[in-house]
Amino acid sequence: MNKTTGHDWRARLYEERAAQLLLYGRALGLSHGEAEDVLQETFLALLRLETVPDQPSHYAVRAFRHRALNYRRGLWRRLTRELESHRWFERADGESPLERAAMRCLARLPAEQREVIVLKIWHEHTFEEIGALLELSPNTVAGRYRYGLQKLRACLKGDAHERNELLGTSAEVLETAQPLGPA
């Protein structure tokens, strides 16, 4: 860790990563309000740090994840989350039918696959970085990503068929990850 030079790195980190961390909280099964609470707790903890972490963004994601997992463990929070599970993502006014379908399909994925996909796509982490965050091998992370994308593709194609719409290139964008090497 480096010596702290002020709160500017925290403000910059918040501006750059807050929205991504909220989405990550949703992928971990938190409601929007719960994710905001965990985000606030995470940044309060960052304010208490006396030194700047070597990788502040990585540190923030890991700290957020640990707080989110601890937050989920409470009985009352679990009950609230189950009641709100139908609203995994809030709908935006300008949301297209394809966006709604993608969010619906993402919400249906197993939590482990959803978590890796959010970290890979929205946080732009490598499989190695995600593996370090989740304490998994990069190959396990790549497998979860690959299987999650396969399920998303199948779900999106199914939704397109149900809505009698052709997704074409939208479904093709979800390319699968190649294994990193021999398992």
Summary of the structure (lengths in Angstrom):
residues: 183
radius of gyration: 17.7
end to end distance: 33.8
largest distance: 58.3
contacts: 508
relative contact order: 0.11
helix: 70%
strand: 2%
